[in-house]
Amino acid sequence: MGLAYTEDYSIGGMRVLTLPECTLLCVRSEPTPFAELGTVFEPLIKAALDAQEAARLHVPGPLIVRYYPAEQHNDLYTMEVGFQAAVGTLTKEPARILTTPLLRCAALLLWGSLAHMLEAYDALHGAVDEAGLEPTGECREMHYWFEGDDSPRNLFGLYMGVK
């Protein structure tokens, strides 16, 4: 699949890679319908930022978002939002420390505003289908650089688990 580019945004080409395990200080949503994940996202970001401050975790690194099918709940997803942290970092509920598993995934980059996020996901889905890959249901985002919802300088990594 080709690249999409304008002066306001750019969507890179898809590649397949494996994300390593990662220890996160994060907050987790309750099982939520996929269509409603957007409504839990902003409160989770605020809670993750609060947990980062409370843990005095001031390391450079992206905001990491992970969502996947909820255990024992058909058609519901769990979302986790957080930051990379050292094993043993102290935290208080609702935050937790967890290690994400390896993830074989299809990935692409989006440079631009949040207004183009759905377009980037559509490009990723299309590239996965075109490559004959099977999605696992887990996705991750890395918010590498974020200046604001409308900034054309934002940089996001989108990662879709594949078999």
C-alpha atoms as an extended CHARMM CRD file, in Angstrom:
* protein
*
       163  EXT
         1         1  MET       CA              0.0000000000        0.0000000000        0.0000000000  PROA      1               0.0000000000
         2         2  GLY       CA              1.3480000000        3.4240000000       -0.9430000000  PROA      2               0.0000000000
         3         3  LEU       CA              2.0400000000        6.3610000000        1.2610000000  PROA      3               0.0000000000
         4         4  ALA       CA             -0.4980000000        9.1370000000        1.8480000000  PROA      4               0.0000000000
         5         5  TYR       CA              1.0110000000       12.6280000000        2.0340000000  PROA      5               0.0000000000
         6         6  THR       CA             -0.1290000000       16.2440000000        2.1380000000  PROA      6               0.0000000000
         7         7  GLU       CA              1.4600000000       19.2930000000        3.7230000000  PROA      7               0.0000000000
         8         8  ASP       CA             -0.7350000000       18.7390000000        6.8100000000  PROA      8               0.0000000000
         9         9  TYR       CA             -0.1510000000       15.0230000000        7.3830000000  PROA      9               0.0000000000
        10        10  SER       CA              1.6050000000       11.9130000000        6.1610000000  PROA      10              0.0000000000
        11        11  ILE       CA              0.7840000000        8.2190000000        6.5900000000  PROA      11              0.0000000000
        12        12  GLY       CA              3.7440000000        5.9220000000        6.0930000000  PROA      12              0.0000000000
        13        13  GLY       CA              3.8290000000        2.5090000000        4.5090000000  PROA      13              0.0000000000
        14        14  MET       CA              3.1400000000       -0.6610000000        6.4860000000  PROA      14              0.0000000000
        15        15  ARG       CA              5.8640000000       -3.0020000000        7.6960000000  PROA      15              0.0000000000
        16        16  VAL       CA              5.7270000000       -6.1580000000        9.8040000000  PROA      16              0.0000000000
        17        17  LEU       CA              7.8090000000       -6.2730000000       12.9870000000  PROA      17              0.0000000000
        18        18  THR       CA              7.8190000000       -7.6160000000       16.5360000000  PROA      18              0.0000000000
        19        19  LEU       CA              7.4700000000       -5.2550000000       19.4780000000  PROA      19              0.0000000000
        20        20  PRO       CA              9.4730000000       -6.4580000000       22.4870000000  PROA      20              0.0000000000
        21        21  GLU       CA              8.1000000000       -6.9350000000       25.9790000000  PROA      21              0.0000000000
        22        22  CYS       CA              7.6910000000       -3.6340000000       27.7860000000  PROA      22              0.0000000000
        23        23  THR       CA              7.1170000000       -2.8240000000       31.4500000000  PROA      23              0.0000000000
        24        24  LEU       CA              4.4050000000       -0.1870000000       31.8090000000  PROA      24              0.0000000000
        25        25  LEU       CA              3.0600000000        2.0120000000       34.5560000000  PROA      25              0.0000000000
        26        26  CYS       CA             -0.5130000000        2.1650000000       33.3270000000  PROA      26              0.0000000000
        27        27  VAL       CA             -4.1890000000        2.4780000000       34.0550000000  PROA      27              0.0000000000
        28        28  ARG       CA             -6.7740000000        0.0770000000       32.6430000000  PROA      28              0.0000000000
        29        29  SER       CA            -10.3620000000        0.4790000000       31.5270000000  PROA      29              0.0000000000
        30        30  GLU       CA            -13.2210000000       -1.7980000000       32.3820000000  PROA      30              0.0000000000
        31        31  PRO       CA            -14.3100000000       -4.0290000000       29.4700000000  PROA      31              0.0000000000
        32        32  THR       CA            -15.8010000000       -1.6020000000       26.9370000000  PROA      32              0.0000000000
        33        33  PRO       CA            -17.4850000000       -1.9400000000       23.5220000000  PROA      33              0.0000000000
        34        34  PHE       CA            -14.9640000000       -1.1530000000       20.7790000000  PROA      34              0.0000000000
        35        35  ALA       CA            -17.0630000000        1.7610000000       19.4890000000  PROA      35              0.0000000000
        36        36  GLU       CA            -16.9140000000        3.3860000000       22.9600000000  PROA      36              0.0000000000
        37        37  LEU       CA            -13.1410000000        3.1500000000       23.5440000000  PROA      37              0.0000000000
        38        38  GLY       CA            -12.8170000000        6.8130000000       22.5390000000  PROA      38              0.0000000000
        39        39  THR       CA            -14.9090000000        7.8370000000       25.5440000000  PROA      39              0.0000000000
        40        40  VAL       CA            -12.5580000000        6.1300000000       28.0310000000  PROA      40              0.0000000000
        41        41  PHE       CA             -9.3500000000        7.2790000000       26.3200000000  PROA      41              0.0000000000
        42        42  GLU       CA             -9.0940000000       10.8480000000       27.6560000000  PROA      42              0.0000000000
        43        43  PRO       CA             -9.9060000000        9.9230000000       31.2890000000  PROA      43              0.0000000000
        44        44  LEU       CA             -7.2910000000        7.1570000000       31.0580000000  PROA      44              0.0000000000
        45        45  ILE       CA             -4.6880000000        9.6340000000       29.7560000000  PROA      45              0.0000000000
        46        46  LYS       CA             -5.3700000000       11.9500000000       32.7040000000  PROA      46              0.0000000000
        47        47  ALA       CA             -5.1780000000        9.0620000000       35.1790000000  PROA      47              0.0000000000
        48        48  ALA       CA             -1.9270000000        7.8120000000       33.5620000000  PROA      48              0.0000000000
        49        49  LEU       CA             -0.3810000000       11.2970000000       33.7860000000  PROA      49              0.0000000000
        50        50  ASP       CA             -1.4530000000       11.5360000000       37.4430000000  PROA      50              0.0000000000
        51        51  ALA       CA              0.0590000000        8.0960000000       38.1450000000  PROA      51              0.0000000000
        52        52  GLN       CA              3.2690000000        9.0830000000       36.3620000000  PROA      52              0.0000000000
        53        53  GLU       CA              3.5440000000       12.1810000000       38.5560000000  PROA      53              0.0000000000
        54        54  ALA       CA              2.7200000000       10.2760000000       41.7650000000  PROA      54              0.0000000000
        55        55  ALA       CA              5.3820000000        7.6590000000       40.9460000000  PROA      55              0.0000000000
        56        56  ARG       CA              7.8520000000       10.4610000000       40.1330000000  PROA      56              0.0000000000
        57        57  LEU       CA              8.4500000000        8.7030000000       36.8580000000  PROA      57              0.0000000000
        58        58  HSD       CA             10.1600000000       11.2720000000       34.6760000000  PROA      58              0.0000000000
        59        59  VAL       CA             11.7740000000        9.3260000000       31.8860000000  PROA      59              0.0000000000
        60        60  PRO       CA             11.6080000000       10.2850000000       28.2340000000  PROA      60              0.0000000000
        61        61  GLY       CA              9.3710000000        8.0700000000       26.2190000000  PROA      61              0.0000000000
        62        62  PRO       CA              6.0650000000        7.8960000000       24.4380000000  PROA      62              0.0000000000
        63        63  LEU       CA              2.5730000000        7.5600000000       25.8170000000  PROA      63              0.0000000000
        64        64  ILE       CA              1.6730000000        3.9280000000       25.1110000000  PROA      64              0.0000000000
        65        65  VAL       CA             -1.8860000000        2.8020000000       24.4110000000  PROA      65              0.0000000000
        66        66  ARG       CA             -2.8170000000       -0.8730000000       24.2300000000  PROA      66              0.0000000000
        67        67  TYR       CA             -6.2450000000       -2.3270000000       23.5610000000  PROA      67              0.0000000000
        68        68  TYR       CA             -7.2510000000       -5.9170000000       23.1150000000  PROA      68              0.0000000000
        69        69  PRO       CA            -10.2780000000       -8.2350000000       23.4370000000  PROA      69              0.0000000000
        70        70  ALA       CA            -11.3250000000       -8.4380000000       27.0880000000  PROA      70              0.0000000000
        71        71  GLU       CA            -11.0260000000      -11.8360000000       28.7120000000  PROA      71              0.0000000000
        72        72  GLN       CA            -14.3400000000      -13.6400000000       29.1810000000  PROA      72              0.0000000000
        73        73  HSD       CA            -16.3070000000      -10.8130000000       27.5080000000  PROA      73              0.0000000000
        74        74  ASN       CA            -17.4280000000      -11.2590000000       23.9140000000  PROA      74              0.0000000000
        75        75  ASP       CA            -17.2640000000       -8.0690000000       21.8320000000  PROA      75              0.0000000000
        76        76  LEU       CA            -15.6530000000       -5.9890000000       24.6190000000  PROA      76              0.0000000000
        77        77  TYR       CA            -12.1520000000       -4.5250000000       24.7850000000  PROA      77              0.0000000000
        78        78  THR       CA             -9.7570000000       -3.5320000000       27.5280000000  PROA      78              0.0000000000
        79        79  MET       CA             -7.6750000000       -0.3790000000       27.0600000000  PROA      79              0.0000000000
        80        80  GLU       CA             -4.4420000000        0.3490000000       28.9340000000  PROA      80              0.0000000000
        81        81  VAL       CA             -2.7040000000        3.7320000000       28.8160000000  PROA      81              0.0000000000
        82        82  GLY       CA              0.6690000000        4.3980000000       30.3420000000  PROA      82              0.0000000000
        83        83  PHE       CA              4.3850000000        4.9490000000       30.1560000000  PROA      83              0.0000000000
        84        84  GLN       CA              7.4260000000        2.7120000000       30.1090000000  PROA      84              0.0000000000
        85        85  ALA       CA              8.7240000000        2.1370000000       33.6490000000  PROA      85              0.0000000000
        86        86  ALA       CA             11.2650000000        0.0740000000       35.5130000000  PROA      86              0.0000000000
        87        87  VAL       CA             10.1910000000       -3.1980000000       37.1260000000  PROA      87              0.0000000000
        88        88  GLY       CA              9.5180000000       -2.4380000000       40.7880000000  PROA      88              0.0000000000
        89        89  THR       CA              8.2860000000        1.1230000000       40.2470000000  PROA      89              0.0000000000
        90        90  LEU       CA              5.9470000000        1.9030000000       43.1410000000  PROA      90              0.0000000000
        91        91  THR       CA              2.4260000000        2.9730000000       42.2950000000  PROA      91              0.0000000000
        92        92  LYS       CA             -1.0520000000        3.1730000000       43.7910000000  PROA      92              0.0000000000
        93        93  GLU       CA             -4.4280000000        2.0540000000       42.4320000000  PROA      93              0.0000000000
        94        94  PRO       CA             -5.8430000000        2.5780000000       39.9020000000  PROA      94              0.0000000000
        95        95  ALA       CA             -2.3650000000        2.4950000000       38.3450000000  PROA      95              0.0000000000
        96        96  ARG       CA             -0.4540000000       -0.7460000000       38.0450000000  PROA      96              0.0000000000
        97        97  ILE       CA              2.8290000000       -2.0790000000       36.7480000000  PROA      97              0.0000000000
        98        98  LEU       CA              2.5770000000       -4.7510000000       34.0760000000  PROA      98              0.0000000000
        99        99  THR       CA              4.6750000000       -6.2680000000       31.3330000000  PROA      99              0.0000000000
       100       100  THR       CA              3.2090000000       -6.3130000000       27.8560000000  PROA      100             0.0000000000
       101       101  PRO       CA              3.8590000000       -9.4700000000       25.8290000000  PROA      101             0.0000000000
       102       102  LEU       CA              5.8060000000       -9.6180000000       22.5860000000  PROA      102             0.0000000000
       103       103  LEU       CA              3.6110000000       -8.5080000000       19.7040000000  PROA      103             0.0000000000
       104       104  ARG       CA              4.0990000000       -9.5490000000       16.0890000000  PROA      104             0.0000000000
       105       105  CYS       CA              2.4260000000       -6.7030000000       14.2860000000  PROA      105             0.0000000000
       106       106  ALA       CA              1.8150000000       -4.6730000000       11.1950000000  PROA      106             0.0000000000
       107       107  ALA       CA              2.9190000000       -1.0900000000       11.8180000000  PROA      107             0.0000000000
       108       108  LEU       CA              2.8720000000        2.3420000000       10.2530000000  PROA      108             0.0000000000
       109       109  LEU       CA              3.5430000000        5.9430000000       11.2580000000  PROA      109             0.0000000000
       110       110  LEU       CA              1.2140000000        8.9370000000       11.1560000000  PROA      110             0.0000000000
       111       111  TRP       CA              2.6100000000       12.4550000000       11.1770000000  PROA      111             0.0000000000
       112       112  GLY       CA             -0.2300000000       14.9030000000       11.7320000000  PROA      112             0.0000000000
       113       113  SER       CA             -3.2980000000       15.7930000000       13.7440000000  PROA      113             0.0000000000
       114       114  LEU       CA             -5.7200000000       13.4420000000       15.4430000000  PROA      114             0.0000000000
       115       115  ALA       CA             -8.1740000000       14.2440000000       12.6480000000  PROA      115             0.0000000000
       116       116  HSD       CA             -6.2230000000       11.7640000000       10.4810000000  PROA      116             0.0000000000
       117       117  MET       CA             -6.0730000000        8.9000000000       13.0050000000  PROA      117             0.0000000000
       118       118  LEU       CA             -9.0350000000        6.9990000000       11.5120000000  PROA      118             0.0000000000
       119       119  GLU       CA             -7.5660000000        7.4120000000        8.0310000000  PROA      119             0.0000000000
       120       120  ALA       CA             -4.2640000000        5.9700000000        9.3050000000  PROA      120             0.0000000000
       121       121  TYR       CA             -6.0680000000        3.0000000000       10.8880000000  PROA      121             0.0000000000
       122       122  ASP       CA             -7.9680000000        2.4580000000        7.6310000000  PROA      122             0.0000000000
       123       123  ALA       CA             -4.6340000000        2.4460000000        5.7610000000  PROA      123             0.0000000000
       124       124  LEU       CA             -3.2100000000       -0.0680000000        8.2480000000  PROA      124             0.0000000000
       125       125  HSD       CA             -6.2850000000       -2.3330000000        7.9790000000  PROA      125             0.0000000000
       126       126  GLY       CA             -6.1000000000       -2.1430000000        4.1760000000  PROA      126             0.0000000000
       127       127  ALA       CA             -2.3800000000       -2.9850000000        4.1290000000  PROA      127             0.0000000000
       128       128  VAL       CA             -2.9410000000       -5.9300000000        6.5080000000  PROA      128             0.0000000000
       129       129  ASP       CA             -5.7210000000       -7.2710000000        4.2520000000  PROA      129             0.0000000000
       130       130  GLU       CA             -3.6200000000       -6.7030000000        1.1160000000  PROA      130             0.0000000000
       131       131  ALA       CA             -0.7010000000       -8.6230000000        2.6680000000  PROA      131             0.0000000000
       132       132  GLY       CA             -2.9980000000      -11.5370000000        3.5980000000  PROA      132             0.0000000000
       133       133  LEU       CA             -2.2670000000      -11.1690000000        7.3240000000  PROA      133             0.0000000000
       134       134  GLU       CA             -4.7950000000      -12.0900000000       10.0300000000  PROA      134             0.0000000000
       135       135  PRO       CA             -5.3620000000       -9.5470000000       12.8470000000  PROA      135             0.0000000000
       136       136  THR       CA             -5.1950000000      -10.8960000000       16.4180000000  PROA      136             0.0000000000
       137       137  GLY       CA             -7.4630000000       -8.2240000000       17.9180000000  PROA      137             0.0000000000
       138       138  GLU       CA             -4.7010000000       -6.4280000000       19.8460000000  PROA      138             0.0000000000
       139       139  CYS       CA             -3.5500000000       -2.9670000000       18.8130000000  PROA      139             0.0000000000
       140       140  ARG       CA             -1.0720000000       -0.5270000000       20.2940000000  PROA      140             0.0000000000
       141       141  GLU       CA             -0.3000000000        3.1170000000       19.7180000000  PROA      141             0.0000000000
       142       142  MET       CA              2.8410000000        4.9870000000       20.6170000000  PROA      142             0.0000000000
       143       143  HSD       CA              2.4150000000        8.7300000000       20.8630000000  PROA      143             0.0000000000
       144       144  TYR       CA              6.0340000000        9.6370000000       20.1070000000  PROA      144             0.0000000000
       145       145  TRP       CA              5.4780000000       13.3820000000       19.8380000000  PROA      145             0.0000000000
       146       146  PHE       CA              2.2620000000       15.1810000000       20.7450000000  PROA      146             0.0000000000
       147       147  GLU       CA              1.7880000000       18.9520000000       20.5990000000  PROA      147             0.0000000000
       148       148  GLY       CA             -2.0150000000       19.0040000000       20.6000000000  PROA      148             0.0000000000
       149       149  ASP       CA             -5.0440000000       17.5170000000       18.8610000000  PROA      149             0.0000000000
       150       150  ASP       CA             -4.6880000000       19.7430000000       15.7680000000  PROA      150             0.0000000000
       151       151  SER       CA             -0.8890000000       19.8600000000       15.4060000000  PROA      151             0.0000000000
       152       152  PRO       CA              0.4980000000       18.6790000000       12.0570000000  PROA      152             0.0000000000
       153       153  ARG       CA              3.7690000000       17.8900000000       13.9030000000  PROA      153             0.0000000000
       154       154  ASN       CA              2.3750000000       15.0460000000       16.0470000000  PROA      154             0.0000000000
       155       155  LEU       CA              3.9760000000       11.6430000000       15.4590000000  PROA      155             0.0000000000
       156       156  PHE       CA              2.1140000000        8.3990000000       16.1960000000  PROA      156             0.0000000000
       157       157  GLY       CA              3.0410000000        4.7670000000       15.6920000000  PROA      157             0.0000000000
       158       158  LEU       CA              0.1180000000        2.4040000000       15.0390000000  PROA      158             0.0000000000
       159       159  TYR       CA              0.6600000000       -1.3140000000       15.6370000000  PROA      159             0.0000000000
       160       160  MET       CA             -1.8530000000       -4.0760000000       14.8430000000  PROA      160             0.0000000000
       161       161  GLY       CA             -1.1850000000       -7.5940000000       16.1050000000  PROA      161             0.0000000000
       162       162  VAL       CA             -1.1150000000      -10.1340000000       13.2560000000  PROA      162             0.0000000000
       163       163  LYS       CA             -0.6860000000      -13.8790000000       12.8200000000  PROA      163             0.0000000000
